[in-house]
Amino acid sequence: MITDTLLNTGTDLLNLFYPRLCTGCGTTLVRQEDHICTGCMYNLPKTGFHLDRHNPMEQLFWGRVRIEYAAAYYYFEKSGKCRRILHSIKYKGKKELARYIGMLYGNELLRAGPFSSAGILLPVPLHSKREKKRGFNQSEWFAAGLSESMNKHLAADVLVRVSGTNTQTNKSRIKRWENVENCFAVKNPEKIENTHILLVDDVVTTGATLEACAIALLEAACVKISILTIAYA
């Protein structure tokens, strides 16, 4: 009891000088909140795609590559809180936030049969130079959160990026595809043979990167592929 009181007092003093702020709105977090305040958590635009067969994200891949299911946690809005959250993850080094969101989404996906039945998580890889510069792969941290809450194996060394690319921002759908074509390869395909894979990325826009990854996986092994992202643009 006394120990808990001292710990809480110490935490409160630390927060006084180094306040924990909500990534979505910048307000100070209370003791029970983590990364995102309750208000932002309630107002973030969830898609509900994991409950909607043939949702818009699944339709994005129709006629392009064979996938089983696809879902994103949030809608991406250019001036919204989801954009601020993704920006904080990718450019401000908040990798633990990606993991936290993965844990939240994983808890919801456990109630969605198509995703809970998958066996392995594969994050979309960054090129080694870009990952070294950033210090981490945000998709891998999101996948780590999913792995923890869904109790599924995370294999970050199977799908690899064999060549670098320019940023996909402001590119057309065709240019995005040309930018990532033949950029990915599969190491030790026997690790994923005859499995249902959850391919994980931070955001889907045209789907070009995820399509290129899926094609590489399907050419390398007999697999089923479903797709999960933090956001759908």
N, C-alpha and C positions, 0 to 999 in steps of 0.2 A: 504493500500500500504506500509506504513512505517512498520506496524506490520509484514507483510509478509517478508519484507526485513530483519528485525531483526531476524525473525525465521529462514530464510534461512542462514543468517550469523552464527547464533548459531549452526545450523545443520552442516554447513561446518567446523566450528571449532571443533565440537565434532568428526566428521569423520577424522579430521587431527590427533587427538590423539588416537581415537579408530575407525580405519577405518572399514567400512563394506566390507567384502570380499565375493566374489562369492564362493559358496559351491562347484561348479564344478571344477573351475580352480585356485581359490585363488587370482584372480585379484581384485582390488578395484572397488566396485560398484559405478556407477554414481547416481545422485539424482533420476532419473526416474526408476532405477532398484531396485528389491527387491529379496534378497536371491540368485538369479541366474542371471548372466550377460547375455546380449543380445546374445553374441557369443555362449555361452553354450546353451542357450535356443534354438537357431537355430540348433545347431549340436547334441542335445540330440536325441538318436535313438527312435523315436516314432514308435509304432507298426501299428497304423491305424486299430487295430482289431475291434474297434466298428463299422467300416464301412464294415467289411468283415464277412459275414455269414459263419459259419463252419470254422472259423480261427483255427490255431494250438492250441490255448488255449482252445477253445471249445472242440476240438477233444481230448484233454487230459482227459476229463471227460466222453467220450463216453464209454458206457458199465460199468460204475462205479457208477454213480449216476445221477438222472434226473435233468438237469438244462435247462434253457431257452436259455441264452446267456452268454458269458464270454468275457472279454476284459481286457487288461493291457495298461497303458499309454506308458511305455517305454520297450525296450529290456534291459535285465540285461547283462552286459558284465563284466567279472571279473576284467579287468584292465581299465574299462571305467568310465566316469563321473557319470553315473547312480549309479554305485557301491559306489562311494564317497558320493553321495547324500544320499543314503540309510544308509550308515555307519554313516554319520553325524546325521541323524534322530534318529537311534536306540541307538547309543553309545556315542553321544556327546550332547544329550538332545535338539536337534533342532526340537522340536515338531511343532513350528509355520511353519517350512518349509514343514512338512507333510500337514498341513492345506492349505498352499499356493498352493502346487501341486494339492491338491484336488479341490481347486477353479478353477484352470486352466483346469483341466480335465473335471470338471463338465460343464464348459462353452462349451466344445466341445461335450460332451454327450447330451446336450440339443438339438443338431441337429441330434441325432441318435434315431429314434423312439423307438426301443426296450428297451432302457434304460430310456428314458425320461418318459415312461409310467408306470414305477415302482412306488410304493408308499412309501416304507420305507427302510431305510438304517440300516444294522446290522453289526457292526465291529466284526471281529474275536477277542474274548477276550483273554487276558493274565491271567495266574493264579495270584491270589491276591498277592502272595509272590513276584513273578517276577515283577508285576506292581509296587508294593511298592518299590522294589529295584531300578527299572528304573525311577520311578516317574511319568510315564504316559504310555498309550497304543498308540503306533504309528499308529495303524490301526484306532483307534477311532479319532485321530486328522486328518488323511486323510479323514475319513468319514465326519468329521465336515466341512471340506472344500467343499466336494461334496454336503453336505446338504445345505450349504449357497448358492452356485451358482446354484444348481438345484431346490432349494426351496422344499426339501423333508424332511420328519420327520426322525430324527436320534434317534434310540432306542438302547441305549448302555446297557440296563439292562435286555434284553430278553434272549439273548444267553449268557450262563455262562460256564466257565471252572471249572469242579468239581474236577479235579485232576491235579497235576503238571506233567510235562514231562521233559525229557532231551532235550538238543538242537538237532534240526533236521540236523544240519550241518554234512556232510560227511556220512550220513546214506543212505542206499539203499532205493529204493521205498518201498519194503516190510517192512523194518525196520521202515521207517517213518510212515507207516500206523499202524503198531503194537504199535508205540510210542504214537499215538493220539487216538487210538480206544477207544470209550466209555469215552472220556475225556470231552465231552460237553453235556450240558442239556439246556432245554428251560423253562424259568420261565414265568408264565402267558401267555400261548399260545394263549389265546383268543385275545390278543393284535395284533396278526399277522394273525389270521384266515382269509382265503380267500383274501390274499393280494399277491402282487408281490414284493418280497424282493430283494434288492441289497445287497449281502453278500460281505463285504469289507475286504481286507487284504493288507499288504505291498508288498509282493512278492510271486509268485507262482513258485515252482520248480517241484515237482512231483505231487502236488495237494492233498497230503494226508490230510493235516490239513483242507483244504476247503471241501474236500469230507466228512470228519468226521462231520464237522459242518452242511453240507447240509443234511446228513442222520438224524442227531438229529432233525433238523427243520422239515423235511418231516414226521418223525415219530410222531411229536408232534402236527402238525396242517396241514390243507389243504392250502398249499401255492405253489406259483411258485417262483423259485429261479434263479437269475442271479448273476454273479460274477464279481467283479471289483478289480483290484490290481494296485499298482504303477508300478510294473515291472513284466516281464515274463522272467524267466531264461531258 
